[in-house]
Amino acid sequence: MPILVLLIVLSFVFYIFYKIKYVRSKRPAERKWLSAKSSIALGLFVASFGINQLFLFQTTVTYIVGAIFIAIGSLSVWGGIKAYKFYLPHAVKEAQEN
């Protein structure tokens, strides 16, 4: 499925983009906010990779590994969204103070 391949590539690119911004940032709240965004991107990468594997191969092992990837990716996205919502006001306040 070409749309899944595009999602895999884009999520990996965004993961690298946010990690570079994380390394370059000096403010602590902004760093945690960027880390949450990169966690969301990495979770999307892992989950979409697991979904893609389900379409490529139809074996029992693939279904088990794909389900594990989807579960881990979904939990990473969920945790990243929670952290993003928590750190966003702190990052805004920190940016306004500087």
MDTraj code that builds the backbone (N, CA, C; nanometers):
import mdtraj as md
import numpy as np

residues = "MET PRO ILE LEU VAL LEU LEU ILE VAL LEU SER PHE VAL PHE TYR ILE PHE TYR LYS ILE LYS TYR VAL ARG SER LYS ARG PRO ALA GLU ARG LYS TRP LEU SER ALA LYS SER SER ILE ALA LEU GLY LEU PHE VAL ALA SER PHE GLY ILE ASN GLN LEU PHE LEU PHE GLN THR THR VAL THR TYR ILE VAL GLY ALA ILE PHE ILE ALA ILE GLY SER LEU SER VAL TRP GLY GLY ILE LYS ALA TYR LYS PHE TYR LEU PRO HIS ALA VAL LYS GLU ALA GLN GLU ASN".split()
xyz = np.array([
    [0.0845, -0.1177, 0.0000],
    [0.0000, 0.0000, 0.0000],
    [0.0891, 0.1240, 0.0000],
    [0.0840, 0.1990, -0.1073],
    [0.1727, 0.3155, -0.1181],
    [0.1431, 0.4246, -0.0144],
    [0.0194, 0.4364, 0.0293],
    [-0.0121, 0.5403, 0.1284],
    [0.0540, 0.5086, 0.2624],
    [0.0656, 0.3804, 0.2950],
    [0.1337, 0.3437, 0.4187],
    [0.2835, 0.3699, 0.4092],
    [0.3397, 0.3451, 0.2931],
    [0.4828, 0.3730, 0.2743],
    [0.5085, 0.5228, 0.2876],
    [0.4209, 0.6033, 0.2315],
    [0.4336, 0.7482, 0.2441],
    [0.4216, 0.7910, 0.3906],
    [0.3275, 0.7319, 0.4639],
    [0.3114, 0.7637, 0.6062],
    [0.4339, 0.7208, 0.6859],
    [0.4900, 0.6068, 0.6525],
    [0.6109, 0.5593, 0.7216],
    [0.7263, 0.6567, 0.6989],
    [0.7472, 0.6957, 0.5755],
    [0.8590, 0.7864, 0.5430],
    [0.8373, 0.9232, 0.6073],
    [0.7164, 0.9774, 0.5971],
    [0.6895, 1.1098, 0.6555],
    [0.7036, 1.1097, 0.8075],
    [0.6537, 1.0068, 0.8729],
    [0.6647, 1.0027, 1.0186],
    [0.8103, 0.9900, 1.0616],
    [0.8906, 0.9155, 0.9872],
    [1.0329, 0.9051, 1.0201],
    [1.1051, 1.0379, 0.9979],
    [1.0689, 1.1079, 0.8908],
    [1.1285, 1.2391, 0.8640],
    [1.0925, 1.3376, 0.9750],
    [0.9655, 1.3372, 1.0187],
    [0.9259, 1.4259, 1.1272],
    [0.9947, 1.3882, 1.2579],
    [1.0157, 1.2592, 1.2813],
    [1.0878, 1.2167, 1.4007],
    [1.2290, 1.2752, 1.4012],
    [1.2987, 1.2630, 1.2897],
    [1.4345, 1.3176, 1.2806],
    [1.4319, 1.4697, 1.2944],
    [1.3345, 1.5354, 1.2312],
    [1.3220, 1.6807, 1.2385],
    [1.3055, 1.7272, 1.3836],
    [1.2154, 1.6629, 1.4576],
    [1.1919, 1.7039, 1.5964],
    [1.3092, 1.6693, 1.6869],
    [1.3805, 1.5616, 1.6590],
    [1.4984, 1.5295, 1.7393],
    [1.6104, 1.6311, 1.7165],
    [1.6253, 1.6773, 1.5938],
    [1.7256, 1.7812, 1.5673],
    [1.6878, 1.9098, 1.6383],
    [1.5580, 1.9469, 1.6336],
    [1.5143, 2.0664, 1.7053],
    [1.5324, 2.0494, 1.8556],
    [1.5134, 1.9273, 1.9063],
    [1.5318, 1.8984, 2.0488],
    [1.6770, 1.9216, 2.0899],
    [1.7690, 1.8746, 2.0100],
    [1.9111, 1.8890, 2.0419],
    [1.9529, 2.0353, 2.0366],
    [1.8965, 2.1117, 1.9448],
    [1.9351, 2.2511, 1.9281],
    [1.8695, 2.3448, 2.0298],
    [1.7640, 2.3000, 2.0955],
    [1.6919, 2.3849, 2.1899],
    [1.7662, 2.3920, 2.3232],
    [1.7571, 2.5080, 2.3869],
    [1.8236, 2.5289, 2.5157],
    [1.7254, 2.5341, 2.6326],
    [1.5984, 2.5606, 2.6036],
    [1.4999, 2.5764, 2.7098],
    [1.4437, 2.4403, 2.7511],
    [1.4353, 2.4116, 2.8826],
    [1.3951, 2.2776, 2.9289],
    [1.2504, 2.2399, 2.8943],
    [1.1556, 2.3303, 2.9099],
    [1.0162, 2.2968, 2.8802],
    [0.9964, 2.2763, 2.7300],
    [1.0650, 2.3572, 2.6513],
    [1.0560, 2.3408, 2.5062],
    [1.1168, 2.2076, 2.4634],
    [1.2247, 2.1664, 2.5296],
    [1.2866, 2.0378, 2.4975],
    [1.1908, 1.9223, 2.5271],
    [1.1206, 1.9279, 2.6392],
    [1.0259, 1.8213, 2.6721],
    [0.9071, 1.8227, 2.5764],
    [0.8651, 1.9405, 2.5355],
    [0.7556, 1.9534, 2.4397],
    [0.7974, 1.8941, 2.3046],
    [0.9186, 1.9248, 2.2589],
    [0.9689, 1.8690, 2.1333],
    [0.9899, 1.7180, 2.1440],
    [1.0304, 1.6708, 2.2612],
    [1.0459, 1.5275, 2.2809],
    [0.9110, 1.4563, 2.2711],
    [0.8060, 1.5201, 2.3202],
    [0.6720, 1.4628, 2.3081],
    [0.6291, 1.4560, 2.1619],
    [0.6598, 1.5598, 2.0856],
    [0.6259, 1.5595, 1.9435],
    [0.7027, 1.4504, 1.8690],
    [0.8285, 1.4314, 1.9039],
    [0.9058, 1.3257, 1.8383],
    [0.8558, 1.1877, 1.8798],
    [0.8059, 1.1753, 2.0009],
    [0.7480, 1.0486, 2.0453],
    [0.6222, 1.0146, 1.9655],
    [0.5419, 1.1151, 1.9360],
    [0.4227, 1.0940, 1.8531],
    [0.4646, 1.0480, 1.7135],
    [0.5639, 1.1127, 1.6558],
    [0.6099, 1.0766, 1.5210],
    [0.6687, 0.9354, 1.5187],
    [0.7455, 0.9002, 1.6206],
    [0.8037, 0.7662, 1.6258],
    [0.6947, 0.6610, 1.6451],
    [0.5950, 0.6916, 1.7262],
    [0.4841, 0.5989, 1.7449],
    [0.4067, 0.5762, 1.6163],
    [0.3853, 0.6831, 1.5402],
    [0.3193, 0.6683, 1.4101],
    [0.4039, 0.5841, 1.3146],
    [0.5340, 0.6025, 1.3199],
    [0.6238, 0.5233, 1.2362],
    [0.6119, 0.3748, 1.2695],
    [0.6192, 0.3415, 1.3968],
    [0.6159, 0.2012, 1.4378],
    [0.4794, 0.1389, 1.4073],
    [0.3720, 0.2106, 1.4386],
    [0.2378, 0.1568, 1.4145],
    [0.2097, 0.1392, 1.2660],
    [0.2467, 0.2357, 1.1859],
    [0.2218, 0.2230, 1.0416],
    [0.3109, 0.1155, 0.9802],
    [0.4298, 0.0952, 1.0346],
    [0.5145, -0.0144, 0.9883],
    [0.4491, -0.1489, 1.0203],
    [0.3907, -0.1604, 1.1392],
    [0.3204, -0.2836, 1.1754],
    [0.1994, -0.3088, 1.0872],
    [0.1241, -0.2041, 1.0563],
    [0.0082, -0.2184, 0.9675],
    [0.0535, -0.2586, 0.8272],
    [0.1609, -0.1992, 0.7805],
    [0.2137, -0.2314, 0.6481],
    [0.2564, -0.3782, 0.6409],
    [0.3152, -0.4296, 0.7462],
    [0.3574, -0.5693, 0.7466],
    [0.2382, -0.6645, 0.7368],
    [0.1255, -0.6245, 0.7942],
    [0.0062, -0.7085, 0.7854],
    [-0.0418, -0.7224, 0.6413],
    [-0.0224, -0.6210, 0.5595],
    [-0.0634, -0.6276, 0.4196],
    [0.0383, -0.7004, 0.3320],
    [0.1668, -0.6982, 0.3712],
    [0.2700, -0.7593, 0.2880],
    [0.2744, -0.9115, 0.3019],
    [0.2674, -0.9592, 0.4242],
    [0.2804, -1.1030, 0.4498],
    [0.1609, -1.1501, 0.5317],
    [0.1095, -1.2675, 0.4995],
    [-0.0045, -1.3220, 0.5720],
    [0.0350, -1.4512, 0.6437],
    [0.1237, -1.4389, 0.7409],
    [0.1614, -1.5539, 0.8222],
    [0.1272, -1.5245, 0.9677],
    [0.1247, -1.6279, 1.0479],
    [0.0918, -1.6116, 1.1896],
    [0.1957, -1.5262, 1.2614],
    [0.3213, -1.5484, 1.2303],
    [0.4287, -1.4709, 1.2934],
    [0.4146, -1.3227, 1.2579],
    [0.3797, -1.2938, 1.1349],
    [0.3624, -1.1546, 1.0923],
    [0.2472, -1.0897, 1.1662],
    [0.1391, -1.1634, 1.1860],
    [0.0255, -1.1084, 1.2596],
    [0.0622, -1.0773, 1.4039],
    [0.1400, -1.1631, 1.4656],
    [0.1807, -1.1411, 1.6046],
    [0.2757, -1.0216, 1.6140],
    [0.3771, -1.0195, 1.5287],
    [0.4746, -0.9095, 1.5302],
    [0.4069, -0.7780, 1.4914],
    [0.3195, -0.7818, 1.3908],
    [0.2459, -0.6613, 1.3505],
    [0.1588, -0.6081, 1.4630],
    [0.0920, -0.6987, 1.5348],
    [0.0083, -0.6556, 1.6477],
    [0.0922, -0.5931, 1.7582],
    [0.2099, -0.6488, 1.7822],
    [0.3000, -0.5916, 1.8838],
    [0.3457, -0.4523, 1.8407],
    [0.3843, -0.4381, 1.7140],
    [0.4267, -0.3070, 1.6640],
    [0.3130, -0.2052, 1.6725],
    [0.1928, -0.2463, 1.6358],
    [0.0780, -0.1551, 1.6412],
    [0.0502, -0.1139, 1.7857],
    [0.0583, -0.2090, 1.8779],
    [0.0330, -0.1777, 2.0192],
    [0.1392, -0.0831, 2.0748],
    [0.2657, -0.1114, 2.0482],
    [0.3737, -0.0256, 2.0982],
    [0.3649, 0.1139, 2.0365],
    [0.3399, 0.1201, 1.9065],
    [0.3271, 0.2495, 1.8391],
    [0.2087, 0.3290, 1.8909],
    [0.0964, 0.2621, 1.9133],
    [-0.0225, 0.3311, 1.9656],
    [0.0012, 0.3841, 2.1056],
    [0.0674, 0.3056, 2.1892],
    [0.0986, 0.3529, 2.3245],
    [0.1960, 0.4701, 2.3214],
    [0.2894, 0.4676, 2.2289],
    [0.3831, 0.5791, 2.2158],
    [0.3119, 0.7054, 2.1697],
    [0.2194, 0.6920, 2.0756],
    [0.1415, 0.8078, 2.0298],
    [0.0562, 0.8608, 2.1442],
    [-0.0090, 0.7722, 2.2170],
    [-0.0948, 0.8133, 2.3283],
    [-0.0142, 0.8858, 2.4373],
    [0.1000, 0.8295, 2.4741],
    [0.1849, 0.8942, 2.5742],
    [0.2413, 1.0263, 2.5242],
    [0.2753, 1.0327, 2.3964],
    [0.3259, 1.1572, 2.3390],
    [0.2209, 1.2664, 2.3366],
    [0.0968, 1.2297, 2.3068],
    [-0.0113, 1.3288, 2.3064],
    [-0.0358, 1.3816, 2.4464],
    [-0.0338, 1.2922, 2.5448],
    [-0.0521, 1.3372, 2.6834],
    [0.0602, 1.4314, 2.7262],
    [0.1846, 1.3977, 2.6918],
    [0.2978, 1.4833, 2.7267],
    [0.2919, 1.6150, 2.6502],
    [0.2509, 1.6100, 2.5241],
    [0.2378, 1.7315, 2.4430],
    [0.1386, 1.8280, 2.5067],
    [0.0237, 1.7772, 2.5469],
    [-0.0774, 1.8622, 2.6096],
    [-0.0299, 1.9176, 2.7436],
    [0.0499, 1.8397, 2.8157],
    [0.0989, 1.8847, 2.9454],
    [0.2052, 1.9927, 2.9309],
    [0.2995, 1.9734, 2.8400],
    [0.4131, 2.0652, 2.8289],
    [0.3872, 2.1862, 2.7404],
    [0.2823, 2.1867, 2.6611],
    [0.2555, 2.2999, 2.5729],
    [0.2390, 2.4314, 2.6495],
    [0.1565, 2.4388, 2.7557],
    [0.1471, 2.5671, 2.8283],
    [0.2792, 2.6092, 2.8928],
    [0.3562, 2.5119, 2.9391],
    [0.4856, 2.5440, 3.0002],
    [0.5831, 2.5991, 2.8960],
    [0.5818, 2.5414, 2.7776],
    [0.6706, 2.5896, 2.6713],
    [0.6294, 2.7289, 2.6253],
    [0.4988, 2.7545, 2.6179],
    [0.4511, 2.8880, 2.5780],
    [0.4922, 2.9910, 2.6833],
    [0.4723, 2.9560, 2.8088],
    [0.5097, 3.0485, 2.9177],
    [0.6608, 3.0743, 2.9178],
    [0.7378, 2.9698, 2.8944],
    [0.8831, 2.9835, 2.8911],
    [0.9259, 3.0716, 2.7723],
    [0.8602, 3.0575, 2.6593],
    [0.8941, 3.1388, 2.5414],
    [0.8572, 3.2845, 2.5635],
    [0.7478, 3.3100, 2.6323],
    [0.7059, 3.4493, 2.6580],
    [0.7982, 3.5180, 2.7578],
    [0.8555, 3.4413, 2.8478],
    [0.9452, 3.5005, 2.9470],
    [1.0786, 3.5425, 2.8877],
    [1.1184, 3.4797, 2.7779],
    [1.2483, 3.5134, 2.7169],
    [1.2346, 3.6179, 2.6143],
])
top = md.Topology()
chain = top.add_chain()
for i, resn in enumerate(residues, 1):
    res = top.add_residue(resn, chain, resSeq=i)
    for name in ("N", "CA", "C"):
        top.add_atom(name, md.element.get_by_symbol(name[0]), res)
traj = md.Trajectory(xyz[None], top)
